[in-house]
Amino acid sequence: MPRFSGSVRSLIFVMATILLVVLVSNTAIGTTNIPPLLTAKIIYLNLLEWIEGIISWTISLSGISFDASNLLSSITPDHTWTDGQEKIIMGIRLPRVLLAALVGAALATAGCTMQGLLKNPLADPYIIGMSSGAALGAAIGFTLLLPIQLISFIVATITIFVVYNISKVGGKVPVDTLLLAGIAVGFFLSALTSFFLFFSESLHQIIYWMMGGFWNASWDKVKITMIIVFTGIVLSYRHSWNLNVMLLGEEQAQSLGVNIESVKKQILVISALITAAAVSVSGIIGFVGLIIPHIMRNIIGPDHRCLLPTSTLMGAIFLVLSDTFARTFPTKIQTVLESNDIMLFKLILERIGSLQGVDLPVGIVTALFGAPFFIYLLRKRRKSLYA
């Protein structure tokens, strides 16, 4: 694992603290007003009960006779909330916020590794056909009434192996060939998705899913995604030194003992798995894997030993904030339209109806932030090439 300098260690600690605050504060935000402090108490109590359950289970397995039911009672907060508030926090909001954090961390980590592997700041997890594979899987699932997340995960994972094998030339995988193969396979899969869309009776559901969002978040999805994403992130961190060396060039990396083709294959597989796991539960959410690693690279530099963990944390923070914006913005717009006696606003309200309780697809929000940033990167890159 990487060794951090004091400044980087402090930055990671600050970002982790910010993520924790964002998780709690954004769980408190919603149509039902629940104060952040009360939200934190609800989460804390449920966490204590979970820890107590694990301790009791461990003690029972060991065969020791010990009552652990009141083991943590001395640090348990007073129960000052209603059952309805607890159900809203623990059953609806917290799973959604945690799933957004996991997906954001996964996409940012995969984007960081892909940019390092391809030595291209414009690369992201979807550049090699991953999103097209996941979209096809979702279309198949909706049309044939199969498990959407499972099918999209399987098809997205198969896509990366197809792209990799198409790109292989004499046992090696040239970066340019990999990119071209990803684009070609992506177009082919998009055509198949359009075919399913044309004949499917679930057209609205498929399109809604492809916009990206966390409307159907649940604890089961959080648990499964957490296992895959955490494993993938840890494995990605183990390649941080390899990615640093590969920035010097493949010949230089080989002279330093790096097995280039093996590292390429491992990084591609890891990135594919965590991206597929994220996309299968959230739909297509673009630009997170593009803009977050690039921003962090400008802040702390290209050293992947520091760049990977900071990108992971920033990706989680960014997507949690984006999702909160997506689920609260329509209601705020509704309030603004109703509070102003302007004819245009009245006409807009008549046309769109009520926005109360409506959620924007979070993919729209990330695109609104990401597309201008992508244009900025293109212009900056063009100026540097022709300067």
C-alpha positions in Angstrom: 0.0 0.0 0.0 1.2 3.5 -0.7 3.1 5.6 1.9 1.7 9.1 2.1 3.5 12.3 3.0 2.2 14.4 5.9 0.4 16.8 3.6 -1.3 14.1 1.6 -2.2 12.2 4.7 -3.9 15.4 6.0 -5.7 15.9 2.7 -7.1 12.4 2.8 -8.2 12.8 6.4 -9.9 16.1 5.6 -11.6 14.6 2.5 -12.7 11.5 4.5 -14.2 13.8 7.2 -16.0 15.8 4.5 -17.4 12.6 3.0 -18.7 11.5 6.4 -20.4 14.9 7.0 -21.8 14.9 3.5 -23.3 11.4 4.0 -25.0 12.4 7.2 -26.2 15.9 6.1 -27.5 14.7 2.7 -29.3 11.9 4.4 -31.2 14.5 6.4 -32.2 16.4 3.3 -35.6 15.6 1.8 -39.3 16.5 1.6 -39.7 15.5 5.3 -37.6 17.8 7.5 -35.3 15.7 9.8 -32.5 17.7 11.4 -28.9 16.6 10.7 -28.2 16.0 14.4 -31.2 13.8 14.8 -30.3 12.0 11.6 -26.8 11.4 13.0 -28.3 10.0 16.2 -30.5 7.6 14.3 -27.6 6.3 12.1 -25.4 6.1 15.2 -27.9 4.0 17.2 -28.5 1.6 14.3 -24.7 1.3 13.9 -24.4 0.4 17.6 -27.1 -2.2 17.3 -25.4 -3.7 14.3 -22.0 -3.8 16.2 -23.8 -5.4 19.2 -25.3 -8.0 17.0 -21.9 -8.9 15.5 -20.4 -9.1 19.0 -23.3 -11.4 20.2 -22.9 -13.6 17.2 -19.1 -13.9 17.7 -19.6 -14.7 21.4 -22.2 -17.4 20.6 -19.9 -19.0 18.0 -17.1 -19.1 20.6 -19.3 -21.0 23.1 -18.8 -18.4 25.8 -21.8 -17.7 28.1 -22.1 -14.0 28.1 -25.1 -11.6 27.7 -24.0 -8.8 25.2 -27.5 -7.3 24.8 -26.6 -4.3 27.1 -22.9 -4.2 26.2 -23.1 -0.8 24.5 -26.0 0.7 26.5 -23.7 3.2 28.2 -23.0 5.0 24.8 -26.4 4.6 23.3 -28.2 8.0 22.7 -31.7 8.8 24.0 -34.4 7.7 21.6 -36.0 11.1 20.8 -37.4 10.3 17.3 -40.4 8.6 15.8 -40.5 5.3 14.1 -41.5 7.1 10.9 -38.4 9.2 11.0 -36.2 6.2 11.5 -37.9 4.3 8.6 -37.3 7.3 6.3 -33.6 7.6 7.3 -32.7 3.9 7.5 -35.0 2.5 4.9 -35.1 5.1 2.2 -32.5 7.9 2.4 -29.4 6.2 3.8 -29.3 3.3 1.3 -29.6 5.8 -1.5 -26.9 8.1 -0.2 -24.5 5.2 0.5 -25.2 3.7 -3.0 -24.4 7.1 -4.6 -21.1 7.3 -2.6 -20.2 3.8 -3.7 -21.0 4.4 -7.4 -19.1 7.7 -7.3 -16.1 6.1 -5.7 -16.1 3.3 -8.2 -16.4 5.5 -11.3 -13.8 7.9 -10.1 -11.3 5.1 -9.3 -11.9 3.4 -12.6 -11.5 6.7 -14.4 -8.2 7.4 -12.6 -6.8 4.0 -13.5 -8.0 4.2 -17.1 -6.4 7.6 -17.6 -3.2 6.3 -16.1 -3.2 3.2 -18.2 -4.1 5.0 -21.5 -2.0 8.0 -20.6 -4.9 10.2 -21.7 -6.7 12.7 -19.4 -9.8 12.5 -21.6 -10.3 8.7 -20.9 -13.0 7.5 -18.6 -14.5 4.1 -17.6 -17.0 4.2 -20.5 -14.5 4.8 -23.3 -14.1 1.1 -24.1 -17.8 0.3 -24.5 -18.7 -0.4 -20.9 -21.8 1.9 -20.9 -23.0 0.4 -24.1 -22.7 -3.1 -22.7 -24.6 -2.2 -19.5 -27.3 -0.4 -21.5 -27.8 -3.5 -23.7 -28.0 -5.7 -20.6 -30.6 -3.4 -19.1 -32.6 -3.4 -22.3 -32.5 -7.3 -22.4 -33.5 -7.4 -18.7 -36.5 -5.1 -19.2 -37.7 -6.8 -22.4 -37.4 -10.4 -21.2 -38.3 -9.6 -17.6 -35.0 -10.8 -16.2 -33.0 -9.3 -13.2 -31.9 -5.9 -14.6 -28.8 -5.4 -12.4 -27.5 -9.0 -12.9 -27.9 -8.9 -16.7 -26.4 -5.5 -17.1 -23.5 -6.5 -14.9 -22.9 -9.7 -16.9 -23.1 -8.0 -20.4 -20.9 -5.1 -19.3 -18.3 -7.6 -18.0 -18.5 -9.7 -21.2 -18.0 -6.4 -23.2 -14.6 -5.7 -21.7 -13.3 -9.2 -22.4 -14.6 -9.0 -26.0 -12.9 -5.6 -26.5 -9.7 -6.8 -24.9 -9.5 -9.9 -27.1 -10.3 -7.9 -30.3 -7.5 -5.5 -29.3 -4.9 -8.2 -28.8 -2.1 -8.1 -31.4 0.5 -10.8 -31.1 -0.1 -11.3 -27.4 0.0 -7.5 -26.7 -2.7 -4.9 -26.4 -1.8 -1.6 -28.0 -3.6 1.4 -26.4 -4.7 2.9 -29.8 -6.2 -0.5 -30.9 -7.9 -0.8 -27.5 -9.6 2.6 -27.9 -10.7 1.9 -31.5 -12.0 -1.6 -30.6 -14.0 0.0 -27.6 -15.6 2.6 -29.9 -16.5 0.0 -32.6 -18.0 -2.5 -30.1 -19.8 0.4 -28.3 -21.5 1.4 -31.6 -22.5 -2.2 -32.3 -23.9 -2.7 -28.8 -25.8 0.6 -29.1 -27.4 -0.7 -32.3 -28.5 -3.8 -30.5 -29.9 -1.7 -27.6 -31.9 0.4 -30.2 -33.2 -2.8 -31.6 -34.5 -3.9 -28.2 -35.9 -0.4 -27.6 -37.8 -0.5 -30.8 -39.6 -3.8 -29.9 -39.8 -3.5 -26.2 -43.0 -2.7 -24.3 -40.8 -1.2 -21.5 -39.4 1.7 -23.6 -40.0 4.3 -20.8 -38.4 2.2 -18.1 -35.3 1.5 -20.3 -34.8 5.1 -21.2 -35.3 6.2 -17.6 -32.7 3.7 -16.4 -30.2 4.8 -19.1 -30.4 8.4 -17.7 -28.9 7.1 -14.4 -30.3 7.4 -10.9 -30.7 5.8 -7.5 -34.5 5.7 -7.2 -34.5 1.9 -6.5 -31.7 1.9 -3.9 -31.9 -0.8 -1.3 -29.7 -2.3 1.4 -29.3 -5.5 -0.7 -27.8 -3.4 -3.6 -25.6 -1.5 -1.1 -24.2 -4.7 0.3 -23.5 -6.4 -3.0 -22.0 -3.2 -4.6 -19.9 -2.5 -1.5 -18.2 -5.9 -1.7 -17.3 -5.6 -5.4 -16.4 -1.9 -5.3 -14.2 -2.2 -2.1 -12.4 -5.2 -3.5 -11.8 -3.5 -6.8 -10.6 -0.3 -5.2 -8.1 -2.1 -3.0 -6.8 -4.1 -6.0 -6.5 -0.8 -8.0 -4.4 0.8 -5.2 -2.0 -2.2 -5.5 -1.2 -1.1 -9.0 -0.5 2.6 -8.2 3.3 2.1 -8.5 2.9 0.3 -11.8 0.7 3.1 -13.2 3.4 5.6 -12.1 6.1 3.7 -13.9 4.0 3.2 -17.0 3.7 7.0 -17.4 7.4 7.0 -18.2 6.7 4.7 -21.2 6.3 1.0 -21.7 10.0 0.3 -22.5 11.1 2.1 -19.3 8.5 0.3 -17.3 9.7 -3.1 -18.7 13.3 -2.2 -17.8 12.1 -1.6 -14.2 10.5 -5.1 -14.0 6.9 -4.3 -14.8 5.1 -7.0 -16.8 3.2 -4.5 -19.0 0.7 -6.8 -20.6 -0.2 -8.5 -17.3 -0.7 -5.2 -15.6 -2.8 -3.9 -18.5 -5.0 -7.0 -18.3 -5.4 -6.8 -14.5 -6.2 -3.0 -14.6 -8.8 -3.5 -17.4 -10.5 -6.3 -15.6 -10.6 -4.5 -12.2 -11.9 -1.3 -13.8 -14.5 -3.3 -15.8 -15.7 -5.1 -12.7 -16.2 -2.0 -10.5 -17.6 0.0 -13.3 -20.1 -2.8 -14.2 -21.0 -3.2 -10.6 -21.7 0.6 -10.4 -23.6 0.9 -13.7 -25.7 -2.2 -12.9 -27.3 -0.5 -9.9 -27.3 3.2 -11.1 -27.7 3.2 -14.8 -25.5 5.3 -17.1 -23.9 8.2 -15.1 -21.3 9.9 -17.2 -18.4 12.3 -16.6 -17.7 11.3 -13.0 -14.7 9.1 -14.1 -13.6 11.9 -16.4 -13.7 15.1 -14.4 -12.9 13.9 -10.9 -9.4 12.3 -11.5 -8.5 15.3 -13.7 -9.4 17.8 -11.0 -7.5 15.9 -8.4 -4.5 15.5 -10.7 -4.3 19.2 -11.1 -4.5 19.6 -7.3 -2.0 16.9 -6.0 -0.1 15.9 -9.1 0.2 12.6 -11.2 1.4 10.3 -8.4 -1.2 7.5 -8.4 -0.3 6.5 -4.8 -2.0 9.7 -3.8 -4.2 10.4 -6.8 -6.2 7.1 -6.5 -7.4 7.5 -2.9 -8.2 11.2 -3.3 -10.1 10.6 -6.5 -12.0 7.8 -4.8 -13.1 10.1 -1.9 -13.9 13.1 -4.2 -15.9 10.9 -6.6 -18.0 9.7 -3.6 -18.5 13.3 -2.4 -19.4 14.6 -5.8 -22.0 12.0 -6.7 -23.7 12.2 -3.3 -24.0 16.0 -3.7 -25.2 15.5 -7.4 -27.9 13.1 -6.3 -29.1 15.4 -3.5 -29.3 18.2 -6.1 -31.2 15.8 -8.4 -33.9 14.9 -5.8 -34.4 18.4 -4.3 -34.0 20.7 -7.3 -37.5 20.0 -8.9 -39.2 20.8 -5.6 -37.3 24.1 -5.3 -38.2 25.0 -8.8 -41.8 24.3 -8.0 -41.6 26.7 -5.0 -40.1 29.5 -7.1 -42.7 29.1 -9.8 -45.6 29.2 -7.3 -44.2 32.1 -5.3 -43.9 34.5 -8.3 -47.1 35.9 -9.9 -45.6 36.0 -13.4 -47.6 34.9 -16.5 -44.7 32.9 -17.9 -44.3 31.0 -14.7 -48.0 30.3 -14.6 -47.8 28.9 -18.1 -44.9 26.7 -17.2 -46.7 25.3 -14.2 -49.8 24.5 -16.4 -47.6 22.7 -18.9 -45.4 20.6 -16.5 -47.9 20.1 -13.6 -46.6 19.5 -10.1 -42.9 18.8 -9.5 -43.4 18.0 -5.8 -41.6 14.7 -5.1 -40.1 14.4 -8.6 -36.5 13.3 -8.9 -34.2 14.3 -11.8 -32.0 11.5 -13.2 -28.6 12.1 -11.6 -27.0 11.4 -15.0 -28.5 14.7 -16.2 -26.9 16.6 -13.3 -23.4 15.1 -13.8 -23.7 15.8 -17.5 -24.5 19.5 -16.8 -21.3 19.7 -14.8 -19.2 17.4 -16.9 -19.9 18.4 -20.5 -18.6 22.0 -20.1 -15.6 20.7 -18.2 -15.0 18.2 -21.1 -15.2 21.1 -23.6 -12.7 23.0 -21.5 -10.3 20.0 -21.5 -10.6 19.7 -25.3 -9.8 23.3 -25.8 -6.9 23.3 -23.4 -5.5 20.1 -25.0 -5.8 21.7 -28.5 -4.0 24.8 -27.4 -1.2 22.8 -25.9 -0.8 20.8 -29.2 -0.7 23.8 -31.5 1.1 26.2 -29.2 
